[in-house]
């Protein structure tokens, strides 16, 4: 019997798991994917929004502002890179400037720190490559950027080292409330699990999970956003995150540097099926056109990859975080679209308070985990270490001497560590998200086969069993001649 079952291991589920690991609870996280961070979290803008955009009085506004303030300290604890680069909402005409003033007033009401309206000359001074037609901007100095993969993984790693259990490839099929014994029976594709309380953090499938207990308070509108990532040579063209004045459809196409120095441009917005992460020629053209509105001289021939993610947009217009009235002990954490990444640490605090309320109704209290350690030890990337630190780690593990990914200068030692850490990588893209082999110009064209070999060796599986990312996404299907039906001599 578990005390708490969290459904979903994206950024929100992992933040909640880490927060609850501070208490003496038997907590399990159920994730249907092969890895954590396979949903919306792995395919978003990576922006820690300041909090001026969300309507005042909403959960989005409250949790965005608080979450943004929490990022520097929590990223330091978890050894995750965070950059407080600030953001600019650009205006190109008087209508845009009216929106800018509205956002400014909203930001003040929401409690956003360090925001001001600046004129076009000031914008060009701090962003020299910006479109010459800019006439002003809202400057929010408190916003930032983060690597969402590393943050998600770090949260779950820290949760696991503090006692949380993670069950991967565990899709929730049914939930039954056992009233007489005050617990839930959760049926997954692998087993039946008992838990006193459930936290539904299933992303785009959170409405489906809520429906399993008879809830119908909301539904999710899956909205796809496509992106382009450009080479690091283009990353220098923007130091701030650049937005255009928002419309009723969203914040528009943004341009930002990533924490690793690439240029990220996107997203668009299109209602799709929940599992549609395809990119399209027309969609990517909108990204190109939208990006050039902010920086006209972006060289999109330097694009190294494109991708899409699906946002869990709620029909209610606000985060749906509440105790179910249908099933006692069930907490929904749903509709976490933008600014969900920025809000995640604060969402975890909010859910903690809801769980306390539910437990108090059962005459139970949360007791502190006296062994809780908030620190997640993690080495710097090998190439960023001092010579002294490099020599020290090489004296312990010679695998750090072998470069596997030449684009990003990633060593074999780093890949092996990524596989063998708590919540370790199980797929090629899982390794890629943790330590970046395949993130460079060649996109894994040279290092990919070696990464497959290392995963197979470390997990003690055949190379043909190694997955790219999702289930059934095998990297290899057999020897070429065998696949062709030709005779193979041994």
C-alpha positions in Angstrom: 0.0 0.0 0.0 1.4 3.4 -1.0 0.4 6.6 0.7 0.5 8.6 -2.5 0.5 7.7 -6.2 1.5 10.4 -8.7 0.4 9.7 -12.3 2.8 11.3 -14.7 6.6 12.0 -14.6 6.8 15.2 -16.5 8.0 18.4 -15.0 4.9 18.8 -12.8 4.7 15.2 -11.6 8.4 15.2 -10.9 8.3 18.5 -9.0 5.5 17.2 -6.8 7.4 13.9 -6.2 10.4 15.8 -5.1 8.4 18.1 -2.8 6.6 15.1 -1.2 9.9 13.3 -0.7 10.5 15.9 2.1 8.0 13.9 4.1 7.8 10.4 5.6 5.5 9.1 2.8 5.5 6.0 0.7 5.2 7.6 -2.7 5.1 6.1 -6.2 5.2 7.8 -9.6 3.5 6.0 -12.4 4.7 6.9 -15.9 3.5 5.3 -19.1 6.6 6.2 -21.0 9.9 4.4 -21.3 11.6 7.5 -19.8 10.6 10.5 -17.7 10.3 13.7 -19.7 8.7 12.2 -22.8 5.7 14.5 -23.1 5.2 18.2 -23.2 8.2 18.9 -21.0 10.7 17.7 -23.6 9.2 19.9 -26.3 8.5 23.4 -25.0 10.0 26.9 -25.1 12.2 26.4 -22.0 11.2 29.8 -20.7 10.8 30.7 -17.1 8.2 33.4 -17.6 8.2 36.4 -15.3 4.4 36.4 -14.7 3.1 39.5 -16.4 1.1 37.7 -19.0 -1.3 35.6 -16.9 -4.6 37.3 -16.0 -4.6 38.7 -12.4 -6.4 36.6 -9.8 -5.8 33.3 -11.6 -3.8 30.3 -10.4 -1.6 30.8 -13.4 -0.6 34.3 -12.3 -0.1 33.4 -8.6 2.0 30.2 -9.3 3.9 31.7 -12.2 5.3 34.6 -10.1 6.1 32.4 -7.1 7.7 29.7 -9.3 9.9 32.2 -11.1 11.2 33.5 -7.8 12.0 29.9 -6.7 14.1 28.9 -9.8 17.5 30.3 -8.9 17.7 28.5 -5.5 16.1 25.2 -6.6 18.3 25.0 -9.7 21.4 25.5 -7.5 20.3 22.7 -5.2 19.8 20.3 -8.2 22.9 21.3 -10.2 20.8 22.5 -13.1 21.9 25.5 -15.3 19.6 28.5 -15.1 20.1 31.8 -16.8 18.3 35.0 -15.7 18.5 36.5 -19.2 15.3 38.6 -19.0 12.6 39.0 -21.7 11.3 41.7 -24.1 7.8 41.9 -25.5 8.3 43.9 -28.7 6.0 46.5 -30.1 6.0 47.5 -33.8 3.0 49.9 -33.8 0.7 51.8 -31.5 -1.8 48.9 -31.1 1.2 46.8 -29.9 2.1 49.6 -27.4 -1.4 49.5 -26.0 -0.9 45.8 -25.3 2.5 46.5 -23.8 0.9 49.0 -21.3 -1.8 46.4 -20.4 0.8 43.8 -19.8 2.8 46.2 -17.6 -0.2 47.0 -15.4 -1.1 43.3 -15.2 2.5 42.5 -14.2 2.4 45.1 -11.4 -0.9 43.6 -10.1 0.6 40.1 -10.3 3.6 41.2 -8.2 6.2 40.8 -10.9 9.6 42.2 -10.0 11.7 44.4 -12.3 9.5 45.3 -15.2 9.5 48.5 -17.2 8.5 49.9 -20.5 11.3 51.1 -22.8 11.5 52.9 -26.1 12.8 51.5 -29.4 16.2 53.1 -29.0 16.8 51.3 -25.7 15.6 48.0 -27.2 18.1 48.3 -30.0 20.8 49.2 -27.5 20.3 46.0 -25.4 19.4 43.8 -28.4 21.4 45.1 -31.4 20.0 42.5 -33.9 16.3 43.3 -33.2 14.1 44.4 -36.1 14.7 48.0 -37.0 10.9 48.7 -37.0 10.6 48.2 -33.2 9.2 51.2 -31.4 9.2 49.9 -27.8 9.0 46.9 -25.5 8.1 45.6 -22.1 11.3 44.6 -20.4 11.1 42.0 -17.7 14.4 41.4 -16.0 13.2 38.6 -13.7 12.4 36.0 -16.3 14.9 33.4 -17.4 15.7 30.2 -19.4 16.4 26.7 -18.2 17.0 23.2 -19.8 13.6 21.6 -19.2 15.0 18.1 -19.7 17.7 18.4 -17.1 15.4 20.1 -14.6 12.7 17.4 -15.0 15.3 14.6 -14.7 17.0 16.3 -11.7 13.7 16.7 -9.8 13.0 13.0 -10.3 16.5 11.9 -9.4 16.4 13.9 -6.2 12.9 12.4 -5.4 14.2 8.9 -5.9 17.3 9.4 -3.7 14.9 10.6 -1.0 12.7 7.5 -1.2 10.2 7.9 -4.0 9.6 4.9 -6.2 9.4 5.3 -10.0 7.5 2.8 -12.2 8.1 3.3 -15.9 6.1 1.8 -18.8 3.2 1.8 -16.3 0.1 3.1 -18.1 -3.0 3.6 -15.8 -5.9 1.7 -17.3 -8.5 2.0 -14.5 -9.0 3.5 -11.0 -11.5 2.2 -8.4 -12.2 3.8 -5.1 -12.5 1.3 -2.3 -14.7 3.3 0.1 -14.9 0.9 3.0 -11.1 0.7 3.3 -10.4 4.2 2.2 -7.9 3.6 -0.7 -7.7 3.5 -4.4 -7.1 0.4 -6.5 -5.1 1.5 -9.6 -4.9 -1.0 -12.5 -1.9 -0.5 -14.8 -0.8 -2.5 -17.8 1.6 -4.3 -15.5 0.0 -4.7 -12.1 -2.6 -3.5 -9.6 -1.4 -0.9 -7.1 -3.1 0.3 -3.9 -2.7 3.9 -2.8 -4.5 6.1 -0.2 -4.2 9.2 -2.3 -3.8 9.9 -6.0 -2.3 13.0 -7.7 -3.2 13.3 -11.4 -0.4 15.0 -13.2 -0.9 13.2 -16.6 -0.5 16.2 -18.9 -2.6 16.0 -22.1 -4.2 12.8 -20.7 -5.2 14.3 -17.3 -8.8 14.6 -18.4 -8.8 10.9 -19.3 -7.4 10.0 -15.9 -10.0 12.3 -14.2 -12.8 10.6 -16.1 -11.7 7.2 -14.7 -13.0 8.3 -11.2 -16.1 10.0 -12.7 -14.9 13.5 -12.9 -16.0 15.8 -15.7 -15.0 19.2 -14.5 -12.8 20.0 -17.5 -11.4 18.7 -20.7 -8.0 19.1 -22.4 -7.6 20.8 -25.8 -4.3 19.4 -27.2 -2.6 22.3 -28.9 0.5 21.6 -31.0 3.5 24.0 -31.2 6.3 23.6 -33.7 9.9 24.8 -33.2 13.2 25.2 -35.0 16.6 25.0 -33.3 19.5 26.7 -35.0 23.2 26.3 -34.7 25.1 28.0 -31.9 26.5 30.5 -34.4 23.0 32.0 -34.6 22.5 31.9 -30.8 24.5 35.1 -30.4 21.8 37.1 -32.2 19.6 37.2 -29.1 20.6 37.6 -25.5 17.0 38.2 -24.1 13.9 36.1 -24.8 12.1 38.0 -27.5 8.3 38.0 -27.7 6.0 39.8 -30.1 2.9 41.5 -28.8 0.4 38.7 -27.9 -2.9 37.9 -29.6 -6.0 36.0 -28.6 -4.2 32.8 -29.9 -1.3 33.1 -27.5 2.1 34.7 -27.0 3.1 34.2 -30.7 6.5 33.1 -32.1 9.4 33.8 -29.7 13.1 33.9 -30.3 15.5 33.0 -27.6 18.9 31.7 -26.8 18.9 28.4 -25.0 21.0 27.7 -22.0 23.5 25.8 -24.2 23.8 28.7 -26.7 21.6 27.6 -29.6 18.8 29.8 -31.0 15.3 28.5 -30.5 12.4 29.9 -32.6 8.7 29.0 -32.1 6.0 27.9 -31.5 2.9 28.2 -33.6 -0.5 26.9 -32.3 -2.7 24.2 -33.8 -5.4 22.0 -32.2 -4.5 18.4 -33.0 -4.9 14.8 -31.6 -3.1 14.2 -28.3 -0.3 12.2 -29.8 0.4 14.3 -32.9 4.0 15.6 -32.6 4.6 15.8 -36.4 6.1 18.9 -38.0 4.8 20.4 -41.3 6.2 22.5 -44.1 3.4 25.1 -43.6 3.9 25.1 -39.8 7.6 25.6 -40.0 7.2 28.4 -42.5 5.0 30.2 -39.9 7.9 29.8 -37.4 10.4 31.3 -39.9 8.1 34.2 -40.7 7.3 34.8 -37.1 10.9 34.7 -36.0 12.0 37.2 -38.6 9.4 39.7 -37.2 11.7 40.0 -34.1 15.1 39.5 -35.8 15.0 40.0 -39.5 18.4 38.6 -40.2 18.1 35.2 -38.7 19.8 32.7 -41.0 17.4 29.8 -41.0 19.8 27.8 -43.2 21.6 27.2 -39.9 18.6 25.2 -38.6 19.9 21.9 -37.2 16.6 20.3 -36.3 12.8 21.0 -35.8 10.4 19.4 -33.4 6.8 19.7 -32.1 5.2 19.4 -28.7 1.6 19.2 -27.5 0.3 21.6 -24.8 -2.4 20.6 -22.4 -4.7 23.5 -22.8 -7.7 23.4 -20.5 -11.2 24.4 -21.7 -11.5 26.5 -18.5 -8.6 28.9 -19.3 -6.7 28.3 -16.0 -4.7 25.6 -14.3 -7.1 23.0 -12.9 -5.5 22.1 -9.5 -8.2 21.0 -7.0 -9.4 18.2 -4.7 -12.0 16.0 -6.5 -15.5 16.2 -5.1 -16.3 12.9 -6.8 -13.5 10.8 -5.2 -12.1 11.6 -1.8 -8.3 11.6 -1.8 -8.0 12.4 -5.5 -6.2 15.6 -6.5 -6.2 16.9 -10.1 -3.2 18.9 -11.4 -4.3 19.4 -14.9 -4.3 21.9 -17.8 -0.8 22.9 -17.0 0.1 24.8 -20.2 2.3 27.8 -20.4 3.5 29.1 -17.9 3.6 25.5 -16.5 7.4 25.2 -16.6 7.9 28.4 -14.7 5.1 27.5 -12.3 6.2 23.9 -11.6 8.0 24.5 -8.3 5.1 26.6 -7.0 2.6 24.0 -8.2 4.3 21.4 -6.1 3.9 23.7 -3.0 0.2 24.2 -3.8 -0.4 20.5 -4.2 1.5 19.8 -0.9 -1.1 22.1 0.9 -4.0 20.3 -0.8 -2.6 17.0 0.3 -2.3 18.2 3.9 -6.0 19.3 3.8 -7.1 15.9 2.5 -5.0 14.0 5.1 -6.3 16.2 7.9 -9.8 15.1 6.9 -8.6 11.6 7.5 -7.0 12.7 10.8 -3.5 12.2 9.4 -0.6 14.5 9.3 2.5 14.8 7.2 5.7 14.0 9.1 9.1 15.2 7.9 11.5 12.9 6.3 14.5 13.5 8.6 16.9 12.0 6.0 15.8 14.4 3.2 18.7 15.8 1.2 17.8 18.7 -1.2 21.2 18.5 -2.9 21.7 16.5 -6.2 25.4 16.1 -6.8 26.3 16.4 -10.5 29.6 17.0 -12.2 30.0 19.8 -14.7 30.3 18.8 -18.3 33.8 17.4 -18.7 34.9 20.1 -21.2 33.8 22.8 -18.7 35.8 21.4 -15.8 39.1 22.9 -14.7 42.3 21.0 -15.6 42.6 19.9 -12.0 39.1 18.5 -12.0 39.6 16.8 -15.3 42.8 15.1 -14.1 41.1 14.0 -11.0 38.1 12.4 -12.8 40.4 10.8 -15.4 42.4 9.2 -12.6 39.2 7.4 -11.5 37.6 6.7 -14.9 39.6 6.6 -18.1 36.3 6.6 -20.1 36.2 10.4 -19.8 39.2 10.5 -22.1 37.2 9.2 -25.1 35.1 11.8 -27.0 31.9 10.2 -28.4 30.1 13.3 -29.6 32.5 15.6 -31.4 29.8 18.3 -32.0 29.2 18.8 -28.3 32.4 17.3 -26.9 30.7 14.7 -24.9 32.8 11.9 -23.4 32.0 8.2 -22.9 32.3 8.7 -19.1 29.5 11.3 -19.2 27.2 8.9 -21.2 27.9 6.0 -18.8 27.1 8.2 -15.8 23.8 9.4 -17.4 22.8 5.7 -17.9 23.7 4.6 -14.4 22.4 7.5 -12.3 19.1 7.3 -10.4 16.4 7.7 -13.0 19.1 6.8 -15.6 18.7 7.0 -19.3 17.2 4.0 -21.1 17.0 5.3 -24.7 19.2 7.1 -27.2 17.1 10.3 -26.8 17.2 9.8 -23.0 21.0 10.0 -23.2 20.7 12.9 -25.6 18.4 14.9 -23.2 20.7 14.3 -20.2 24.2 15.0 -21.6 23.6 16.2 -25.3 25.3 13.6 -27.7 23.3 14.2 -30.9 22.3 17.7 -30.0 24.9 19.3 -32.3 25.2 20.0 -36.0 25.3 16.4 -37.2 22.3 15.4 -34.9 23.8 12.1 -34.0 24.9 11.1 -37.5 28.4 10.2 -36.2 27.9 9.5 -32.5 24.5 7.7 -32.7 25.9 4.2 -33.3 28.4 4.5 -30.5 25.7 5.7 -28.1 23.6 2.6 -29.0 26.6 0.4 -28.3 27.2 2.0 -24.9 23.5 1.7 -23.9 23.4 -1.9 -24.9 26.6 -2.6 -22.9 25.6 -0.8 -19.8 22.0 -2.1 -19.7 23.2 -5.6 -20.7 20.8 -5.8 -23.7 21.2 -6.6 -27.4 21.8 -3.5 -29.6 18.6 -4.5 -31.4 16.7 -3.8 -28.2 17.9 -0.2 -27.8 15.1 2.3 -28.4 15.4 5.8 -29.9 12.8 7.2 -27.5 9.3 5.8 -27.3 8.3 2.1 -27.1 8.7 0.2 -30.4 11.2 2.9 -31.7 14.1 0.5 -32.2 17.3 1.9 -33.6 18.2 -1.4 -35.2 16.1 -4.1 -36.7 18.9 -6.5 -37.8 21.7 -7.0 -40.2 21.2 -5.5 -43.6 21.4 -8.8 -45.5 19.1 -10.5 -43.0 16.5 -7.8 -43.4 16.8 -8.1 -47.2 16.4 -11.9 -47.0 19.8 -12.6 -48.2 22.0 -15.5 -47.0 24.5 -14.5 -44.4 27.7 -16.5 -44.2 29.3 -16.8 -40.7 
